Amino acid sequence: MSRMTLASQLAAAVVMLASGPVFATPDDLATIECECGAKLKLPPGGCACLAENAGKLTDQQHAFIAAVVTKDKTTQNSIMQTMTVAELTEAGMFMTTAPAKCAGG
């Protein structure tokens, strides 16, 4: 391994560690859409609407909302420790308003 490659990998690791833990996964929006029917009692069109609107939020907010709709309290609490008050407020407002807006399917 070249020194430049090693240096680049170390720099990337430092940036990741400095920004704190990352909980988001590419599947969070899919989880929101799949689980919302069972957990939030929305029709398929409403769940698609919810996932589409959630796409406007940050990755951490996606992860938090996915944990909320799957009722994963441990993950919710872990993610909450990494989010700002503004991010938590925005995610909370999303979960308060978006399901009603999307309920028509």
N, C-alpha and C positions, 0 to 999 in steps of 0.2 A: 504494500500500500504506500503510495507516495505521501510525502509530508503535506502537500497541498490538500490531498483528499482527506487525510486525517484531520488537518486543521479545519477544513470546511465542516466535517462531521461534528467535531468538538464545538465549533461555533454554533451550529444548528442546535446541538444539545443544550448549550448554555442558554440560548434564546428560549427554547421550550421550557426549561426549568425555571427561568426567570419569570415567565408568564404564568406560572402556576399550573396545577393539574388541568388537563383537558378531558372532559367527559364526553364530548360530542362524538357521535359516530355517523357515518353516511346513512345509517338505517333509521335515524331518529325521526325524520319526516315520514318515512314509511310506517314506523311504529305509531306515530300520532294518527295517521290515516287509518291503519288497520284496527287499532284499539278503540278509536273513538266511538264506533258503533256500539260495541259492547259496554264500554265504560261511560260514555256520554249520551248514549241512546239517540245518536244522530243517524239519519239515513245515509246510504252510500254517497250520494251527491253532497250531503252536508259534510261528510268526512273528507271528501276530496277538496271541498271549499276550505275546510279548516287547515288541512295540510298546505294548501296553496298559500293561504294567508300567513301561516307560520313560517313559510319560506322567507318572509321579509324580516324575520328576527335573526339574532346571532346564533352561531352554533351552540354556545352554552345555553342559550334560551331554548333551543330545540331540544337539547338533552334534558333540561329541566322539565319542559312540558311533557316530553316522552315519559319521564319518571312519574310525573303527576298522573297522566292518563293510565299508566300501568300500576299506579298506587305503590310504587317502589320508594318507600319512605327513607330508606338508608341512602339511596342515590340522591334523592331530593335534598336531604340534609347535607350531603357531601358537596353537591353542586352549589347550594346556597352559600356555602363558605367561600366560594371563589367568585361570586357575582357581586357587582355593585348594587347599591340600593336602587339606582335608576333601572338597571337591568332586571332586577327582581320585580320592581313595580310594573315595568312594561310587560313582562311575562305574565304577571298576575292580572293586569288589565286585559291582556289578550285572552286569558282563560275565562275572564268574566264576561267579555263582550262577544268574542268571536263565535262561540257555540250558538248563541242566540241569533247572530247575523246569518250563520250558515245553516240553521235548522230547517229552512225551507227546502234545502237540497238542491 
